[in-house]
């Protein structure tokens, strides 16, 4: 299991930007797929974006063109760059890392609030 710590959440006005970072605790992270989910109040957790260990990315339709996921295996980190934020992006954002067996480790979550 990989220990993950998110940072970078906060309050931003609509149209603004934020960068979320997810730091992993150990080097085996380099062979993990990773990504970000979010959960808004009263809603189910949904996939925002994910990235394979080789760098292939996938995005939810609602964030495509506005969010960018990236990873730096040397720094054991996965970032989510969020631009043109909307009020509907308000949620707790969770990063995860999935190993070759399919087991997922999760971070504790970071709150993103977009004011309109």
C-alpha positions as CSV (number, residue, x, y, z in Angstrom):
1,X,0.0,0.0,0.0
2,X,1.2,3.5,-0.9
3,X,0.7,6.4,1.4
4,X,-0.7,9.4,-0.5
5,X,-1.1,13.0,0.7
6,X,-3.0,15.6,-1.3
7,X,-2.5,19.4,-1.2
8,X,-3.5,22.5,-3.0
9,X,-7.2,22.7,-2.5
10,X,-9.0,25.9,-1.4
11,X,-11.4,28.6,-2.3
12,X,-11.4,30.1,-5.8
13,X,-13.7,32.3,-7.8
14,X,-15.4,30.9,-10.9
15,X,-13.1,31.1,-13.9
16,X,-10.0,30.8,-11.7
17,X,-7.4,28.0,-11.4
18,X,-6.0,25.7,-8.9
19,X,-3.4,23.0,-8.8
20,X,-3.8,19.9,-6.7
21,X,-0.8,17.8,-5.9
22,X,-0.7,14.2,-4.7
23,X,2.6,13.0,-3.1
24,X,3.4,9.3,-2.8
25,X,5.5,7.8,0.0
26,X,7.5,5.2,-1.9
27,X,9.2,4.6,-5.2
28,X,7.0,1.7,-6.2
29,X,4.5,4.4,-7.1
30,X,6.3,4.6,-10.5
31,X,4.6,1.4,-11.6
32,X,1.2,2.4,-10.4
33,X,-1.7,3.9,-12.4
34,X,-3.0,7.0,-10.6
35,X,-5.7,9.6,-10.8
36,X,-8.2,11.8,-9.1
37,X,-11.8,11.4,-8.1
38,X,-14.1,13.9,-6.6
39,X,-17.2,13.8,-4.5
40,X,-19.7,16.7,-4.1
41,X,-22.2,16.8,-1.3
42,X,-25.1,14.4,-1.9
43,X,-23.4,12.9,-4.9
44,X,-21.5,9.8,-5.7
45,X,-17.7,9.9,-6.1
46,X,-16.8,10.3,-9.7
47,X,-13.6,9.9,-11.7
48,X,-12.1,13.2,-12.8
49,X,-8.9,12.0,-14.5
50,X,-6.4,9.2,-14.5
51,X,-3.0,8.6,-15.9
52,X,-1.1,5.3,-16.5
53,X,2.5,4.7,-15.4
54,X,3.4,5.3,-19.0
55,X,1.6,8.7,-19.1
56,X,-1.6,7.9,-21.0
57,X,-4.4,10.1,-19.7
58,X,-8.2,9.9,-19.5
59,X,-10.6,12.6,-18.5
60,X,-14.3,12.9,-17.5
61,X,-16.2,14.7,-20.2
62,X,-17.2,17.5,-17.7
63,X,-13.5,18.5,-17.2
64,X,-12.0,17.7,-20.6
65,X,-10.2,20.8,-22.0
66,X,-10.1,22.5,-18.6
67,X,-8.2,20.1,-16.4
68,X,-4.8,18.5,-17.0
69,X,-3.4,15.5,-15.1
70,X,0.4,15.0,-15.0
71,X,2.8,12.8,-13.1
72,X,6.4,13.1,-12.1
73,X,7.7,9.7,-11.2
74,X,11.1,11.2,-10.0
75,X,9.2,13.2,-7.5
76,X,6.6,10.5,-6.8
77,X,3.8,12.9,-7.5
78,X,0.6,13.3,-9.5
79,X,-0.8,16.8,-10.2
80,X,-4.2,18.0,-11.4
81,X,-4.1,21.4,-13.0
82,X,-7.6,22.9,-13.0
83,X,-8.5,25.9,-15.1
84,X,-11.8,27.7,-15.9
85,X,-13.2,26.4,-12.7
86,X,-17.0,26.3,-12.3
87,X,-19.2,26.1,-9.3
88,X,-20.1,22.6,-10.2
89,X,-16.4,21.6,-9.7
90,X,-16.9,22.2,-6.0
91,X,-16.1,18.9,-4.2
92,X,-13.6,17.0,-2.1
93,X,-10.9,15.7,-4.4
94,X,-9.2,12.4,-3.7
95,X,-6.1,11.0,-5.4
96,X,-5.5,7.3,-5.8
97,X,-2.8,5.0,-6.9
98,X,-3.6,1.5,-8.3
99,X,-1.0,-1.3,-8.3
100,X,-0.7,-4.1,-10.8
101,X,-3.1,-6.3,-8.8
102,X,-5.8,-3.6,-9.0
103,X,-5.5,-2.6,-5.3
104,X,-6.0,1.1,-4.8
105,X,-4.5,3.3,-2.2
106,X,-6.3,6.6,-1.4
107,X,-5.4,10.0,-0.1
108,X,-7.4,11.7,2.6
109,X,-9.0,14.3,0.3
110,X,-8.7,18.0,-0.3
111,X,-11.6,20.4,-0.5
112,X,-12.1,22.6,-3.6
113,X,-14.7,25.3,-3.4
114,X,-15.6,27.4,-6.4
115,X,-17.6,30.6,-5.7
116,X,-19.8,32.0,-8.4
